[in-house]
Amino acid sequence: MELLYSVCVGVLVSCGVFLILRARSFPIVLGLTMLSYAVNLFLFASGRLTINKAAILSANEQYADPLPQALVLTAIVIGFAMTAFSVILAIRARADLGNDYVNQQTNNKIGVKK
């Protein structure tokens, strides 16, 4: 179980890094999203992978740690905001520059059309 979980996190990280190194903005947004998914899985695994354990303290002595679950919920919200911001930034760059290459340099000022 742990081996499969770590392989999935590794595949998500490697695909995310590969997509971030692309020259266009849409693959970069997908790469950032994949990296945030990998971080969420990593944070969730930091609380140990347990099966059939109580989510909170109860009469049972064995329970799942609630802190990684709270961290993952926070990371999901932050990841959604980051994705929305990067999509809006990519749309704005496409509208201003006329293409979606991230390393495009222009001689004119932003907002001035030829």
N, CA, C and O of each residue as an XYZ file, in Angstrom:
456
protein
N       0.821     -1.192      0.000
C       0.000      0.000      0.000
C       0.865      1.257      0.000
O       0.633      2.188     -0.771
N       1.883      1.265      0.893
C       2.747      2.440      0.984
C       3.576      2.618     -0.275
O       3.834      3.745     -0.699
N       3.999      1.504     -0.878
C       4.791      1.586     -2.108
C       3.968      2.178     -3.245
O       4.454      3.042     -3.975
N       2.745      1.728     -3.400
C       1.866      2.275     -4.430
C       1.590      3.755     -4.194
O       1.570      4.552     -5.132
N       1.379      4.111     -2.938
C       1.110      5.511     -2.582
C       2.308      6.393     -2.911
O       2.146      7.472     -3.481
N       3.510      5.941     -2.554
C       4.705      6.739     -2.830
C       5.001      6.804     -4.312
O       5.495      7.827     -4.785
N       4.719      5.755     -5.063
C       4.899      5.785     -6.519
C       3.932      6.793     -7.151
O       4.305      7.523     -8.069
N       2.698      6.828     -6.659
C       1.722      7.801     -7.183
C       2.173      9.232     -6.902
O       2.044     10.098     -7.768
N       2.699      9.491     -5.704
C       3.197     10.827     -5.384
C       4.387     11.161     -6.276
O       4.485     12.282     -6.776
N       5.284     10.216     -6.482
C       6.441     10.444     -7.345
C       6.061     10.706     -8.785
O       6.648     11.574     -9.431
N       5.087      9.969     -9.304
C       4.630     10.185    -10.677
C       3.980     11.557    -10.820
O       4.208     12.248    -11.813
N       3.179     11.956     -9.845
C       2.563     13.279     -9.891
C       3.607     14.390     -9.841
O       3.485     15.384    -10.556
N       4.629     14.232     -9.006
C       5.683     15.242     -8.928
C       6.460     15.308    -10.230
O       6.718     16.398    -10.740
N       6.838     14.160    -10.775
C       7.620     14.171    -12.018
C       6.816     14.725    -13.189
O       7.362     15.470    -14.003
N       5.545     14.384    -13.294
C       4.706     14.944    -14.361
C       4.501     16.439    -14.164
O       4.497     17.198    -15.133
N       4.331     16.864    -12.918
C       4.163     18.285    -12.632
C       5.402     19.088    -12.985
O       5.294     20.164    -13.573
N       6.585     18.580    -12.632
C       7.823     19.282    -12.978
C       8.020     19.308    -14.483
O       8.436     20.327    -15.035
N       7.727     18.199    -15.155
C       7.847     18.168    -16.618
C       6.941     19.209    -17.265
O       7.359     19.899    -18.195
N       5.711     19.328    -16.784
C       4.785     20.298    -17.368
C       5.162     21.739    -17.021
O       4.934     22.644    -17.824
N       5.729     21.961    -15.846
C       6.134     23.321    -15.479
C       7.276     23.805    -16.361
O       7.397     25.006    -16.601
N       8.107     22.908    -16.844
C       9.247     23.292    -17.680
C       8.872     23.532    -19.141
O       9.754     23.789    -19.961
N       7.610     23.457    -19.480
C       7.172     23.725    -20.848
C       7.165     25.219    -21.110
O       7.261     26.013    -20.174
N       7.052     25.612    -22.376
C       7.150     27.026    -22.748
C       5.800     27.724    -22.855
O       5.746     28.930    -23.096
N       4.727     26.992    -22.681
C       3.401     27.604    -22.801
C       2.734     27.666    -21.448
O       3.107     26.944    -20.523
N       1.737     28.539    -21.338
C       1.147     28.795    -20.027
C       0.165     27.709    -19.574
O       0.085     27.431    -18.377
N      -0.578     27.093    -20.485
C      -1.555     26.082    -20.063
C      -0.889     24.849    -19.453
O      -1.352     24.378    -18.414
N       0.183     24.300    -20.051
C       0.856     23.185    -19.363
C       1.450     23.575    -18.017
O       1.544     22.737    -17.120
N       1.850     24.824    -17.862
C       2.376     25.261    -16.575
C       1.276     25.253    -15.519
O       1.515     24.863    -14.376
N       0.077     25.680    -15.893
C      -1.047     25.644    -14.948
C      -1.365     24.201    -14.567
O      -1.614     23.914    -13.397
N      -1.359     23.291    -15.540
C      -1.602     21.877    -15.234
C      -0.501     21.299    -14.348
O      -0.776     20.511    -13.443
N       0.749     21.694    -14.609
C       1.858     21.219    -13.793
C       1.761     21.696    -12.360
O       2.026     20.932    -11.432
N       1.382     22.958    -12.165
C       1.197     23.464    -10.812
C       0.067     22.733    -10.092
O       0.159     22.459     -8.895
N      -0.986     22.423    -10.821
C      -2.099     21.683    -10.229
C      -1.670     20.272     -9.835
O      -2.040     19.782     -8.768
N      -0.891     19.623    -10.695
C      -0.412     18.275    -10.365
C       0.532     18.302     -9.164
O       0.497     17.404     -8.323
N       1.367     19.324     -9.085
C       2.242     19.445     -7.918
C       1.443     19.672     -6.643
O       1.790     19.134     -5.592
N       0.384     20.456     -6.724
C      -0.433     20.667     -5.524
C      -1.140     19.377     -5.116
O      -1.303     19.121     -3.923
N      -1.564     18.559     -6.084
C      -2.147     17.253     -5.745
C      -1.113     16.355     -5.061
O      -1.429     15.652     -4.101
N       0.117     16.385     -5.561
C       1.174     15.567     -4.958
C       1.467     16.022     -3.536
O       1.675     15.193     -2.650
N       1.484     17.323     -3.313
C       1.710     17.837     -1.957
C       0.563     17.440     -1.038
O       0.790     17.107      0.125
N      -0.670     17.473     -1.546
C      -1.816     17.052     -0.736
C      -1.696     15.585     -0.328
O      -1.950     15.235      0.825
N      -1.314     14.737     -1.262
C      -1.141     13.324     -0.934
C      -0.007     13.121      0.060
O      -0.105     12.295      0.967
N       1.078     13.885     -0.117
C       2.199     13.776      0.807
C       1.805     14.221      2.216
O       2.165     13.570      3.197
N       1.072     15.320      2.318
C       0.623     15.788      3.630
C      -0.311     14.778      4.289
O      -0.247     14.545      5.496
N      -1.176     14.186      3.475
C      -2.103     13.201      4.024
C      -1.356     11.963      4.518
O      -1.733     11.370      5.529
N      -0.305     11.577      3.813
C       0.470     10.403      4.220
C       1.338     10.683      5.432
O       1.791      9.749      6.094
N       1.579     11.951      5.736
C       2.411     12.257      6.901
C       1.725     11.881      8.209
O       2.395     11.768      9.235
N       0.437     11.689      8.200
C      -0.291     11.262      9.390
C      -0.435      9.764      9.481
O      -1.279      9.279     10.234
N       0.343      9.025      8.755
C       0.333      7.570      8.659
C      -0.936      7.080      7.983
O      -2.035      7.560      8.258
N      -0.762      6.133      7.110
C      -1.895      5.535      6.429
C      -2.490      4.462      7.330
O      -1.876      3.417      7.548
N      -3.671      4.716      7.847
C      -4.324      3.766      8.746
C      -5.670      3.367      8.166
O      -6.312      4.137      7.452
N      -6.074      2.175      8.481
C      -7.343      1.647      7.995
C      -8.206      1.303      9.211
O      -7.715      0.753     10.196
N      -9.487      1.630      9.130
C     -10.471      1.329     10.176
C     -10.104      1.945     11.528
O     -10.234      1.302     12.570
N      -9.651      3.182     11.496
C      -9.359      3.904     12.723
C     -10.348      5.044     12.862
O     -10.853      5.560     11.865
N     -10.621      5.434     14.079
C     -11.543      6.538     14.325
C     -10.917      7.842     13.867
O      -9.709      8.037     14.001
N     -11.730      8.730     13.329
C     -11.221     10.018     12.857
C     -10.960     10.978     14.006
O     -10.154     11.898     13.864
N     -11.610     10.790     15.121
C     -11.414     11.657     16.293
C     -11.214     10.778     17.519
O     -11.399      9.562     17.468
N     -10.837     11.406     18.606
C     -10.653     10.642     19.836
C     -11.993     10.138     20.345
O     -12.973     10.880     20.400
N     -12.018      8.908     20.704
C     -13.244      8.317     21.256
C     -12.815      7.270     22.280
O     -11.713      7.332     22.825
N     -13.667      6.344     22.524
C     -13.338      5.291     23.486
C     -12.238      4.384     22.944
O     -11.561      3.697     23.709
N     -12.061      4.384     21.629
C     -11.032      3.574     20.997
C      -9.666      4.229     21.215
O      -9.542      5.448     21.101
N      -8.644      3.433     21.528
C      -7.314      3.994     21.752
C      -6.598      4.321     20.451
O      -5.725      5.189     20.431
N      -6.944      3.655     19.384
C      -6.292      3.900     18.100
C      -7.154      4.849     17.288
O      -8.348      4.618     17.101
N      -6.537      5.919     16.809
C      -7.281      6.905     16.040
C      -6.382      7.474     14.947
O      -5.157      7.372     15.012
N      -7.004      8.062     13.965
C      -6.280      8.721     12.889
C      -5.944     10.139     13.321
O      -6.736     10.797     13.996
N      -4.763     10.606     12.929
C      -4.323     11.942     13.308
C      -5.113     12.987     12.508
O      -5.079     12.952     11.278
N      -5.818     13.910     13.161
C      -6.628     14.884     12.432
C      -5.822     16.055     11.860
O      -6.331     16.777     11.002
N      -4.583     16.260     12.311
C      -3.800     17.391     11.832
C      -3.479     17.312     10.341
O      -3.659     18.316      9.652
N      -3.015     16.181      9.796
C      -2.788     16.134      8.342
C      -4.060     16.336      7.532
O      -4.017     16.883      6.430
N      -5.191     15.896      8.073
C      -6.448     16.107      7.360
C      -6.780     17.587      7.287
O      -7.246     18.066      6.254
N      -6.548     18.311      8.364
C      -6.780     19.754      8.357
C      -5.800     20.459      7.433
O      -6.173     21.408      6.743
N      -4.554     20.006      7.411
C      -3.569     20.594      6.503
C      -3.945     20.365      5.043
O      -3.772     21.255      4.210
N      -4.454     19.188      4.733
C      -4.855     18.892      3.356
C      -6.047     19.753      2.957
O      -6.089     20.260      1.835
N      -7.008     19.928      3.843
C      -8.144     20.787      3.516
C      -7.699     22.223      3.259
O      -8.199     22.877      2.343
N      -6.765     22.711      4.062
C      -6.232     24.053      3.846
C      -5.465     24.125      2.536
O      -5.579     25.108      1.804
N      -4.684     23.093      2.233
C      -3.912     23.075      0.990
C      -4.815     23.001     -0.234
O      -4.469     23.542     -1.284
N      -5.953     22.348     -0.121
C      -6.890     22.294     -1.243
C      -7.431     23.682     -1.546
O      -7.524     24.070     -2.711
N      -7.787     24.430     -0.515
C      -8.307     25.785     -0.715
C      -7.233     26.688     -1.313
O      -7.504     27.445     -2.244
N      -6.017     26.609     -0.780
C      -4.926     27.421     -1.309
C      -4.590     27.022     -2.741
O      -4.322     27.886     -3.576
N      -4.603     25.728     -3.035
C      -4.338     25.258     -4.393
C      -5.390     25.724     -5.385
O      -5.066     26.062     -6.524
N      -6.642     25.745     -4.960
C      -7.703     26.236     -5.845
C      -7.525     27.718     -6.135
O      -7.704     28.153     -7.272
N      -7.174     28.499     -5.115
C      -6.948     29.930     -5.324
C      -5.740     30.171     -6.216
O      -5.763     31.063     -7.064
N      -4.681     29.381     -6.031
C      -3.502     29.517     -6.868
C      -3.803     29.162     -8.314
O      -3.334     29.837     -9.230
N      -4.575     28.117     -8.525
C      -4.936     27.719     -9.882
C      -5.792     28.788    -10.550
O      -5.574     29.115    -11.717
N      -6.756     29.332     -9.827
C      -7.598     30.391    -10.396
C      -6.769     31.615    -10.746
O      -6.977     32.219    -11.798
N      -5.829     31.991     -9.880
C      -4.978     33.144    -10.153
C      -4.092     32.901    -11.367
O      -3.945     33.786    -12.210
N      -3.496     31.709    -11.468
C      -2.611     31.439    -12.609
C      -3.384     31.337    -13.919
O      -2.851     31.693    -14.970
N      -4.621     30.863    -13.883
C      -5.438     30.835    -15.105
C      -5.771     32.253    -15.544
O      -5.671     32.572    -16.728
N      -6.165     33.105    -14.608
C      -6.459     34.500    -14.952
C      -5.208     35.200    -15.463
O      -5.287     35.987    -16.406
N      -4.055     34.929    -14.859
C      -2.796     35.507    -15.311
C      -2.439     35.039    -16.716
O      -1.955     35.829    -17.526
N      -2.672     33.770    -17.013
C      -2.397     33.240    -18.350
C      -3.341     33.850    -19.389
O      -2.921     34.161    -20.503
N      -4.613     34.020    -19.025
C      -5.567     34.635    -19.955
C      -5.180     36.078    -20.229
O      -5.255     36.534    -21.370
N      -4.768     36.798    -19.196
C      -4.358     38.194    -19.367
C      -3.097     38.304    -20.223
O      -3.001     39.183    -21.079
N      -2.136     37.418    -19.996
C      -0.909     37.429    -20.793
C      -1.211     37.092    -22.249
O      -0.620     37.670    -23.161
N      -2.121     36.165    -22.461
C      -2.515     35.814    -23.843
C      -3.187     36.998    -24.517
O      -2.950     37.244    -25.699
N      -4.015     37.733    -23.799
C      -4.706     38.884    -24.384
C      -3.728     40.019    -24.669
O      -3.851     40.692    -25.693
N      -2.757     40.243    -23.781
C      -1.823     41.351    -23.975
C      -0.741     41.052    -25.003
O      -0.382     41.921    -25.799
N      -0.215     39.823    -24.991
C       0.907     39.495    -25.852
C       0.497     38.867    -27.175
O       1.265     38.899    -28.137
N      -0.677     38.307    -27.236
C      -1.138     37.678    -28.470
C      -0.774     36.212    -28.590
O      -1.197     35.561    -29.545
N      -0.006     35.666    -27.658
C       0.295     34.237    -27.625
C       0.444     33.810    -26.172
O       0.358     34.638    -25.265
N       0.667     32.529    -25.952
C       0.744     32.064    -24.570
C       2.112     31.514    -24.200
O       2.226     30.692    -23.291
N       3.145     31.957    -24.892
C       4.497     31.576    -24.498
C       4.909     32.377    -23.267
O       4.700     33.589    -23.207
N       5.492     31.695    -22.293
C       5.825     32.380    -21.050
C       7.139     33.142    -21.136
O       7.376     34.042    -20.330
N       7.989     32.810    -22.083
C       9.260     33.504    -22.202
C       9.249     34.519    -23.340
O      10.307     34.905    -23.837
N       8.078     34.947    -23.750
C       7.941     35.930    -24.820
C       8.339     37.309    -24.311
O       7.859     37.757    -23.270
N       9.215     37.976    -25.048
C       9.610     39.327    -24.690
C       9.125     40.269    -25.770
O       9.234     39.977    -26.961
N       8.595     41.385    -25.353
C       8.119     42.384    -26.304
C       8.853     43.689    -26.067
O       9.311     43.962    -24.958
N       8.963     44.492    -27.112
C       9.623     45.785    -27.014
C       8.651     46.868    -26.607
O       9.056     47.918    -26.110
N       7.367     46.620    -26.816
C       6.386     47.658    -26.455
C       5.890     47.453    -25.037
O       6.070     46.384    -24.455
N       5.275     48.464    -24.495
C       4.752     48.368    -23.133
C       3.467     47.543    -23.134
O       2.770     47.461    -24.146
N       3.169     46.947    -22.010
C       1.949     46.149    -21.889
C       0.750     47.083    -21.969
O       0.713     48.122    -21.310
N      -0.209     46.708    -22.766
C      -1.400     47.503    -22.922
C      -1.369     48.353    -24.182
O      -2.410     48.861    -24.598
N      -0.211     48.521    -24.797
C      -0.087     49.303    -26.029
C      -0.107     48.333    -27.195
O       0.763     47.470    -27.312
N      -1.081     48.476    -28.038
C      -1.230     47.588    -29.201
C      -0.595     48.259    -30.419
O      -0.603     49.483    -30.553
N      -0.058     47.440    -31.282
C       0.536     47.956    -32.526
C      -0.519     48.170    -33.580
O      -0.204     48.599    -34.690
